[in-house]
Amino acid sequence: MKYVWSYGGGFIIIAAVLWGLDGILRRSLFSLPPITIVFYEHLIGAIILLPFFIYTWKKGEKLTKKEWSAISLVALLSGVLGTLWFTTALAKVNFISFSVVFLLQKLQPIFAILAGVMLLKEKVDRRYFGWAFLALAAAYFVTFKGGIVNFGDGSGTVIAALFAFGAAFAWGTSTAFSRFSLLRHSHTFITGLRFFLTVPIALLFVFFLDQIPSLGAPSGGQYVRLGIIALSTGMVALWLYYRGLKHTEAKISTILELVFPLTAVCIDIFLYHTTLAASQYVAAAVLLFAVYRVAKLHTPASQ
């Protein structure tokens, strides 16, 4: 396991754990439109990153046209659309019968693997398929008690499914595009670009979605919470994730990220005293073991 940590897997796991904690921090932001939250958390993160980004820029880091295209797509897909589509999917089912949303979100690794094979020419062998399938199956049973999915019968379910599918595509493909951008550059430089590019894109969406008045809506306490998010589950988590992704293939990273739903389940147990089914405890143990086995398959390329 020391080998895995040395080459980035551990940083991806830490980032996934932080993302699992994100819901706790965002509870006080429920009154704000999702796009407003996206805009401010990226604006604050960009301001914090500015001196570090300038330092790396002065060291001579420059992007090719393909790299500019890749990181711009990441800012659009992962920074804005993925979050908006996932939140919209939950809203369509009133944040209650949302099993279908989380089920489709589990498709994210599939898109990441396909994008990694096509864009980065990553090779996938039988051992990987076996452990990856086991990890996906375990993540499913961790999320859904008894393995039962409530698809619901409301009119918004189909629309919610489409938005959730879009979010899985946006986040999954962004894993490969992010790694492509990182291959020749420092993770600090790429993290900075990701934030700086997302801010104007998010602002355009604020105008497009007619949410301009919401820019003045956050209270003082909400601005503080947005700053805390930037310094933990937002910008810092992404910085750690990119540090790991630079040395980790997309197909490995996307499976390690399944620690995220496991963390969310643990929070429900210890913080909100949620009672889990026996199948969920067993699935959690299987998920941890499968993630460990996938991490051991990782053979880092020299960067």
Secondary structure, DSSP 4 states (H G I P E B T S, - for coil): -HHHHHTTHHHHHHHHHHHHHHHHHHGGGTTS-HHHHHHHHHHHHHHHHHHHHHHHHHTT----HHHHHHHHHHIIIIIIIHHHHHHHHHHHTTTTS-HHHHHHHTTHHHHHHHHHHHHH-----HHHHHHHHHHHHHHHHHHSGGG------STTHHHHHHHHHHHHHHHHHHHHHHHHHHTTS-HHHHHHHHHHHHHHHHHHHHHHTT-GGGGG---HHHHHHHHHHHTTTTHHHHHHHHHHHTTS-HHHHHHHTTHHHHHHHHHHHHTS-----HHHHHHHHHHHHHHHHHHHT--PPP-
